[in-house]
Amino acid sequence: MGYGVAHNLMVNGTGGDYQLVLNPDVELAGDALANAIGWLDANPDVVALAPAVTKPDGAPDFLCKRYPAVLDLFLRGFAPDFLRRMLRQRLDRYELRDVIDPAGTEPVFDVPVISGACMLVKRRPIDATGGFDPRFFLYFEDFDWSVRLAKVTRTAWLPTFRIVH
């Protein structure tokens, strides 16, 4: 049925105040949900959160993105390493490395694309957008929903909402 449709069954079926979208290969920090929900409750203008992500080896991972150009997608998916190195600054900008500090303590507001690996969303934007578009089976469903979420709400990256992916 696809990633988005499966989440929509849960998103639209619970009536809960929040929906956690979470890949099965993600580990939440013990305080991640408490930090995220507490922060969302204290910041009512933001209703969709992206976590701070580390890889299993502890290195930061940059899952939030800017809207990509075709060149960005090509570089990430198909370019040889030497070309990626030559255009590292462009890729870093695409991955928001210029605004997200993995060691930082301040949230980053209005994140253009939140990864579907882990996102926490309040009920209001779920109802306003309908959740994931069921036409996407897998991949880019999070990009599409992020674009639609940004039309109705503010998003943020929260450093105390921590995961390992």
C-alpha positions in Angstrom: 0.0 0.0 0.0 3.0 2.3 0.4 4.6 4.4 3.1 2.3 7.4 2.9 -0.9 5.4 2.7 0.1 3.3 5.7 0.9 6.4 7.8 -2.4 8.1 6.6 -4.3 5.1 8.1 -2.9 6.0 11.4 -2.8 9.8 10.9 -6.4 10.0 10.0 -7.6 7.2 12.2 -6.6 8.2 15.7 -7.8 11.7 16.2 -4.8 12.2 18.4 -3.2 15.6 19.0 0.1 14.6 17.5 1.3 12.1 14.8 4.8 10.7 14.9 6.0 9.6 11.5 8.9 7.2 12.2 10.9 4.8 10.1 11.6 1.4 11.7 15.3 2.0 11.5 15.1 5.1 13.8 15.9 5.1 17.5 14.4 7.9 19.5 16.4 9.4 22.4 14.7 8.7 25.7 13.6 12.3 26.1 12.9 13.0 22.5 9.1 12.9 22.5 8.8 14.7 25.8 11.1 17.5 24.5 9.3 17.7 21.2 5.8 17.8 22.5 6.7 20.2 25.3 8.4 22.5 22.8 5.4 22.4 20.4 3.0 23.1 23.2 5.1 26.2 24.1 5.4 27.3 20.5 1.9 27.1 19.0 2.8 28.8 15.7 5.0 25.8 14.9 3.1 22.5 14.2 5.6 20.2 12.5 9.0 19.3 13.8 12.1 17.7 12.4 14.6 16.1 14.8 18.4 16.4 15.2 19.8 13.3 13.6 22.9 11.3 14.1 24.2 8.2 12.4 24.9 5.1 14.4 28.6 6.1 14.6 27.6 9.4 16.2 28.2 11.6 13.2 25.6 14.2 12.4 23.2 13.5 9.6 21.4 16.3 7.7 18.0 15.0 6.7 16.3 18.4 6.5 16.6 19.9 3.0 16.0 23.0 0.9 13.9 22.6 -2.2 16.2 20.8 -4.6 17.1 21.7 -8.2 17.4 18.8 -10.6 21.2 19.3 -10.3 21.1 18.7 -6.5 19.2 15.5 -7.0 21.6 14.3 -9.7 24.6 15.1 -7.6 23.3 13.2 -4.6 22.1 10.2 -6.6 24.5 9.7 -9.5 27.5 12.0 -9.5 30.9 10.5 -8.9 32.7 11.4 -5.7 35.1 13.8 -7.4 32.2 15.9 -8.7 30.4 15.8 -5.3 33.6 17.1 -3.7 33.9 19.9 -6.3 30.3 20.9 -5.6 30.3 20.2 -1.8 29.3 23.8 -1.0 26.2 23.4 -3.1 25.3 20.1 -1.5 25.9 21.5 2.0 23.5 24.4 1.3 20.9 21.9 0.0 21.2 20.0 3.3 20.8 23.2 5.3 24.3 22.8 6.8 24.7 26.6 6.7 21.8 27.0 9.2 21.6 23.8 11.2 24.3 23.4 13.8 24.3 19.8 15.1 25.9 20.9 18.3 23.7 23.9 18.6 20.9 24.6 21.1 18.7 26.8 19.0 15.8 25.6 16.8 15.8 26.4 13.1 12.4 27.7 11.8 10.7 27.2 8.5 12.5 24.1 7.4 11.5 23.6 3.7 11.6 19.8 3.6 11.3 17.5 6.7 12.4 13.9 6.3 9.8 11.2 6.5 12.3 9.2 8.5 11.0 11.1 11.6 8.6 14.0 11.9 6.2 15.1 14.6 3.1 16.9 13.4 0.1 18.4 15.2 -3.4 17.5 14.3 -4.4 20.9 12.7 -2.0 20.6 9.7 -2.8 17.0 9.3 -6.5 17.9 8.9 -5.6 20.8 6.6 -3.4 18.8 4.3 -4.9 15.3 4.5 -1.5 13.8 5.3 0.6 12.1 2.8 -0.5 12.0 -0.8 -1.4 8.4 -1.5 -0.1 8.7 -5.1 3.4 8.4 -3.7 4.3 4.8 -2.9 7.8 5.4 -1.5 10.2 8.3 -1.7 9.4 12.0 -2.1 6.1 11.6 -0.2 7.8 13.5 2.6 8.9 16.2 0.2 5.4 16.6 -1.1 3.9 16.8 2.3 6.5 19.2 3.5 5.6 21.6 0.7 1.9 21.3 1.5 2.6 21.7 5.3 4.6 24.9 4.6 1.5 26.4 3.0 -0.5 26.1 6.2 2.0 26.2 9.1 5.5 26.8 10.3 8.0 24.0 10.6 11.1 23.7 12.7 14.2 21.6 13.4 14.6 21.1 17.1 18.0 20.1 18.6 16.5 18.5 21.7 14.3 16.2 19.6 17.1 13.6 19.0 17.2 10.4 17.0 19.7 8.0 15.6 19.1 6.9 12.0 
